[in-house]
Amino acid sequence: MQDIHPIAPVRHTLVDKRVRVPASKSIANRELVLSAIAHGRSRLELGPLDPGADVRAMATALADMGYVVRWDGATIAVAGAGDAQPAKDAIVDAQEAGTVARFGTAVAALGAREVHIDGAPRMRSRPMATLVTALRKLGAIVDAEALPLTVRGPLVGGEVDVPGHESSQFASALLLVAARMRDGLHLRIAGPLVSAPFVDLTVAALQSRGVRVERPSGREVVIGPQKLKGRSLEIPGDVTAATYPAAAAAILGGWVTITNARARVEPGGQGDARFFELIEDMGCSVARHGDSVTVRREGALHGIVANVMDCSDTFPTLAVIATQADTPTELTGIAHTRAQESDRVAAVAAGITALGGWAQAYRDAIRIEPRPLHDGVVDAAGDHRIAMAFSVLGLGIPGVAIKGWSAVAKTFPDFYEMLKQLSR
């Protein structure tokens, strides 16, 4: 049976629709790691929606490494290991999750034991060498530069330079465990840093647990050896997930409110909030009310030219909105997305072309010129973000179907139920 899902078109504008998105995967997985290595207990509240396979993979990976993690309904309770880090060898399955592969490898390197880490076929081809090189310099023994690999610590710490052009997750992985290194960490980021706000998100998470962080410059972070505190918190809604109902309002017209997404660009916040500034440039109005946001579109949509290196997870969503604009759109700063769950630049261009549109993919950019679209099957290439972006486009284009639609379970298992809420 083929994994193909037809999208039911919505033949009306949206009128005061209200939806909720799952807890932020990026925040949840950082907090799970910090909870595991902290001194004291932590309690993470996830809210009523399933946060997806990536968060479950992180919780399972930490439990498999010997940390005490209990998932009960919408709550994850973690007993921090503190100074008593697990000592037994372990086997970890990162599945499709980049955060689990990268953060998990750094956590595994804290202990004087062997941890074998593997993942799904696509995860085996995603970059890991930059992180492995840094961990080796900081004292770990790692037997390969891609999954599968085996890592043995303990990390000693010290100074290390990390290139930033492939993924911000390498820097975040090192920062998450820096306070537990004997000599701490002096991290320097070399070259351009993709998805830079996610490093700020990591620093904010550390500071919320009492970790003293020094930033001599915008490219340096210094963390000395110290204890992390356990904490209880409600994980905020995922701003990246909120871009999909927002895009529905942009494509169909009318307005929708996402009730649990803080769509403000702010220090230590979710960097993909910049998406909401970009759709304002495209002709939408955005009203922010604390932790909720309302997106409205009444007039025409316009194309934009934007570097989205700092919010690249949102570029597929911006691209499908761009197909409905009255002028071309160029999105740059996306070369690194070619090595994510799919080659996203190629997958987005192919999806638009499959529906009769025009898109030109470049090494680090994509250009979309609006044309009338028609029915067709879009191959999500196993990528949750491609599946969700083109499913939203299908609300406005009759006859669209998504091949590989089930990939949405990675971060938004209730995504298609949310689309039904919008269509009622």
C-alpha positions in Angstrom: 0.0 0.0 0.0 1.4 3.3 -1.1 1.8 6.1 1.5 -0.3 8.6 -0.5 -2.8 10.9 1.2 -5.2 13.1 -0.8 -5.7 16.6 0.6 -9.4 17.8 0.8 -9.5 21.3 -0.6 -11.1 24.1 1.4 -13.4 26.1 -0.8 -13.9 29.1 1.5 -11.8 31.6 3.4 -10.9 30.9 7.0 -13.2 32.7 9.5 -11.8 33.0 13.1 -10.3 29.5 13.2 -8.4 28.6 16.4 -5.9 25.8 16.6 -3.2 24.6 18.9 0.3 23.2 18.0 2.4 20.6 19.8 5.1 21.4 22.3 8.4 22.6 20.8 10.6 19.7 19.8 13.7 21.9 19.9 13.0 23.1 23.5 11.8 19.7 24.7 14.8 17.8 23.5 17.2 20.4 25.0 15.4 20.3 28.3 15.4 16.5 28.3 19.2 16.5 28.0 19.7 19.1 30.7 17.2 17.3 33.0 19.1 14.1 32.7 22.5 15.5 33.6 21.3 18.0 36.2 21.4 17.8 40.0 17.8 17.2 41.2 14.5 16.3 39.6 12.8 17.9 36.6 9.3 17.8 35.4 8.4 18.8 31.8 4.8 19.4 30.8 4.1 18.8 27.1 0.4 19.8 26.8 -2.4 17.9 25.3 -0.9 17.2 21.8 1.6 14.4 21.0 5.0 16.2 20.5 6.0 13.6 18.0 8.6 10.8 17.3 11.7 13.0 17.8 10.8 13.9 21.4 10.0 10.2 22.1 13.3 9.2 20.5 15.2 11.5 22.8 13.4 10.3 26.0 14.0 6.7 24.9 17.7 7.4 24.1 18.4 8.9 27.5 16.6 6.0 29.2 18.6 3.5 27.2 21.8 5.3 28.3 20.8 4.7 31.9 19.1 8.0 32.9 15.9 7.8 34.8 13.2 9.1 32.5 9.4 8.5 33.1 6.8 9.5 30.5 3.3 9.6 32.0 0.6 11.1 29.8 1.5 14.7 29.1 4.4 14.8 31.6 8.0 13.7 31.5 9.7 13.3 34.9 13.5 13.0 35.0 15.7 12.3 38.0 18.9 14.1 37.2 22.0 12.0 37.5 24.2 14.8 38.8 27.7 13.6 39.6 26.6 9.9 39.3 26.6 9.6 35.5 25.5 6.2 34.2 28.4 3.7 33.9 27.1 0.8 31.9 27.6 0.4 28.1 24.6 1.2 26.0 23.0 1.0 22.6 21.0 4.0 21.3 18.7 4.3 18.3 18.5 8.0 17.1 15.8 7.0 14.6 15.3 10.0 12.2 16.2 12.7 14.8 19.2 14.9 14.3 18.9 16.3 17.8 19.1 12.7 19.2 22.1 11.7 17.1 24.0 14.9 17.9 22.9 15.8 21.4 22.9 12.1 22.3 26.5 11.6 21.1 27.7 14.5 23.3 25.8 13.1 26.3 27.3 9.7 25.8 30.8 11.2 25.7 30.4 12.4 29.3 30.9 8.9 30.8 33.8 6.4 30.9 31.8 3.7 29.1 31.0 2.8 25.5 27.7 3.9 23.9 26.9 2.7 20.4 24.6 5.1 18.4 22.8 4.3 15.1 19.8 5.7 13.3 17.6 5.4 10.3 19.2 5.2 6.8 18.8 9.0 6.1 20.3 9.8 9.5 23.4 7.7 8.6 24.0 10.1 5.7 23.5 13.3 7.6 26.6 15.3 8.8 28.3 14.3 12.1 32.0 14.7 11.4 32.2 18.3 12.7 30.8 17.1 16.1 33.0 14.0 16.2 36.1 16.1 15.5 35.3 18.5 18.4 34.5 15.6 20.8 37.8 14.0 20.1 39.6 17.2 20.7 37.8 17.5 24.0 38.8 14.1 25.2 36.4 11.5 23.8 37.2 8.5 21.7 34.8 8.1 18.7 35.3 5.3 16.2 33.5 6.9 13.1 32.6 10.2 11.7 29.0 9.3 10.8 26.4 7.0 12.2 26.7 4.2 13.2 29.4 5.1 15.7 30.7 4.2 19.2 31.7 6.9 21.7 33.7 6.6 24.9 34.4 9.4 27.4 34.9 11.1 29.6 35.1 14.5 28.1 37.8 16.7 29.6 36.9 19.9 28.0 39.0 22.9 26.9 39.0 25.1 23.8 37.5 24.1 20.5 36.6 25.7 17.1 33.4 24.5 15.4 32.4 25.4 11.9 28.8 26.7 11.8 27.9 26.3 8.1 26.4 22.8 8.3 24.2 22.8 11.4 23.8 24.8 14.6 23.2 21.5 16.4 26.9 20.7 16.7 27.5 23.9 18.8 24.3 23.2 20.8 25.4 19.6 21.5 28.7 20.8 23.0 27.1 23.6 25.0 24.5 21.3 26.5 27.1 19.2 28.2 29.8 21.9 28.7 29.1 22.4 32.4 29.7 18.7 33.1 33.2 18.7 31.5 36.1 18.7 34.0 37.7 21.8 32.4 34.5 23.4 31.0 34.3 24.6 27.5 35.5 27.6 25.4 33.6 27.3 22.2 34.4 29.4 19.1 32.1 29.2 16.1 34.0 29.6 12.8 32.4 31.1 9.7 28.7 31.6 9.1 26.3 30.0 11.6 23.1 28.5 10.1 20.0 28.6 12.3 21.9 30.9 14.8 18.9 31.5 17.1 18.9 27.8 18.1 22.3 28.4 19.8 20.8 31.3 21.7 17.9 29.0 22.6 20.5 26.5 24.0 22.2 29.2 26.0 18.9 30.4 27.4 18.0 26.9 28.5 21.3 26.6 30.3 20.9 29.9 32.1 17.4 29.0 33.2 19.1 26.1 35.2 21.6 28.4 36.9 24.5 27.9 34.5 26.8 30.9 34.2 27.5 31.6 30.6 30.1 34.1 29.3 30.0 35.4 25.7 33.2 37.3 25.0 31.9 37.9 21.5 28.9 36.8 19.3 31.0 33.9 18.1 32.3 32.7 21.4 30.7 30.9 24.4 32.6 30.1 27.7 31.1 27.8 30.3 33.0 26.6 33.3 32.5 23.4 35.2 29.4 23.7 37.4 26.2 22.1 38.5 22.9 22.4 36.6 19.6 22.7 38.6 16.6 20.5 38.0 13.5 22.5 37.1 9.8 22.2 36.2 8.4 23.9 33.2 5.7 23.8 30.6 7.3 23.4 27.2 6.0 26.2 24.9 4.2 25.6 21.6 6.3 24.9 18.6 6.6 28.0 16.5 7.8 26.1 13.4 4.6 24.0 13.6 2.6 27.2 13.9 3.8 28.3 10.5 1.5 25.7 8.8 -1.9 27.0 10.0 -0.5 30.5 9.4 0.3 29.5 5.9 -3.3 28.2 5.5 -4.6 31.7 6.3 -2.1 33.2 3.8 -3.1 30.8 1.0 -6.9 30.6 1.6 -7.5 34.1 3.0 -9.3 34.9 6.2 -7.7 34.5 9.6 -6.5 31.9 12.0 -5.3 32.1 15.6 -2.6 29.7 16.9 -3.3 29.8 20.6 0.0 28.6 22.0 2.8 30.0 19.8 4.9 33.0 20.8 5.6 34.5 17.4 8.1 37.1 18.5 11.7 37.4 17.5 13.4 37.8 20.8 16.7 36.9 22.5 16.6 33.2 23.6 13.3 32.6 21.8 12.4 30.3 18.9 14.1 31.8 15.9 11.5 30.5 13.4 9.3 33.3 14.7 10.9 35.4 12.0 8.6 33.6 9.6 5.8 35.8 10.8 7.7 38.9 10.0 8.3 37.6 6.5 4.7 36.8 5.8 3.9 40.4 6.9 6.2 41.4 4.1 4.2 39.2 1.8 1.0 40.9 2.6 -0.4 39.2 5.7 -1.3 41.0 8.9 0.0 39.4 12.1 -1.3 40.2 15.6 0.7 38.9 18.5 -1.0 38.5 21.9 1.5 37.1 24.4 1.8 33.4 23.6 -0.8 33.4 20.8 -0.7 34.8 17.3 -3.4 35.7 14.7 -2.6 35.7 11.0 -5.0 37.4 8.5 -4.8 37.8 4.8 -7.4 39.9 2.9 -5.5 41.4 0.0 -3.0 40.1 -2.5 0.2 38.2 -1.6 3.5 39.6 -2.8 6.8 37.9 -3.5 9.9 38.6 -1.3 13.6 38.4 -1.5 15.0 37.1 1.8 18.0 35.3 3.3 16.4 32.7 5.6 19.6 31.1 7.0 18.4 31.9 10.5 14.9 30.3 10.1 15.6 27.8 7.3 13.1 25.2 8.6 10.4 27.5 7.5 11.6 27.9 3.9 9.4 25.1 2.5 6.3 26.9 4.0 7.4 30.2 2.6 7.9 28.6 -0.8 4.4 27.2 -1.0 2.9 30.6 0.0 5.1 32.2 -2.7 3.3 30.1 -5.4 0.2 32.2 -4.7 1.9 35.6 -4.8 1.7 38.2 -7.6 5.5 38.6 -8.0 8.5 36.2 -7.8 10.2 35.1 -4.6 13.8 34.3 -3.9 14.9 32.6 -0.7 18.6 32.2 0.0 20.8 30.8 2.8 19.4 27.3 2.5 22.4 25.2 1.2 22.6 23.3 4.5 19.0 22.1 4.1 20.1 19.8 1.4 21.5 17.5 4.1 18.5 17.4 6.4 15.7 14.8 6.3 15.7 15.3 2.6 17.5 17.5 0.1 14.9 20.2 0.9 15.9 22.6 -1.9 15.4 19.9 -4.5 12.3 18.5 -2.9 10.5 21.9 -2.7 11.4 22.6 -6.4 10.2 19.2 -7.4 6.9 19.6 -5.5 6.1 22.9 -7.1 6.9 21.6 -10.5 4.7 18.5 -10.0 1.8 20.9 -9.5 2.5 22.9 -12.7 4.4 25.7 -11.0 7.9 27.1 -11.7 10.7 26.8 -9.3 14.5 27.0 -9.9 16.7 25.4 -7.3 20.3 26.7 -6.8 23.0 25.5 -4.5 22.0 27.9 -1.8 18.7 29.3 -3.0 15.4 28.8 -4.7 13.4 31.1 -7.0 9.7 30.7 -7.4 7.7 32.5 -10.2 3.9 32.3 -9.7 1.9 30.3 -12.2 -1.5 28.7 -12.1 -1.2 25.3 -10.3 -3.1 22.1 -11.0 -3.7 18.7 -9.3 -0.8 16.3 -8.8 1.1 14.1 -6.4 3.9 15.7 -4.4 6.7 13.4 -3.1 7.6 14.5 0.4 10.9 12.5 0.2 10.4 11.2 3.7 10.5 14.7 5.1 7.9 16.0 7.6 8.4 19.6 6.6 7.9 18.9 2.9 4.8 16.9 3.7 3.2 19.6 5.9 4.0 22.5 3.6 2.5 20.9 0.5 -0.5 19.6 2.4 -1.3 23.2 3.3 -0.9 24.2 -0.3 -3.3 21.4 -1.2 -6.0 23.2 0.9 -6.1 25.8 -1.9 -5.4 23.6 -4.9 -8.0 20.8 -5.7 -6.5 17.4 -6.4 -3.3 17.5 -4.5 -2.0 14.3 -2.9 1.1 13.8 -0.7 3.3 10.8 -1.1 5.0 10.1 2.2 2.4 12.0 4.3 3.0 9.9 7.4 6.4 11.6 7.9 4.5 14.3 9.8 4.5 12.0 12.9 8.1 13.1 13.4 7.1 16.4 15.0 3.3 16.9 14.5 1.3 13.6 14.7 -2.0 15.5 14.9 -1.2 17.6 11.8 -4.0 16.2 9.6 -6.5 16.6 12.4 -5.5 20.2 12.6 -6.2 20.6 8.8 -9.6 19.1 9.4 -10.3 21.8 12.1 -9.4 24.5 9.6 -11.7 23.0 6.9 -14.8 22.9 9.1 
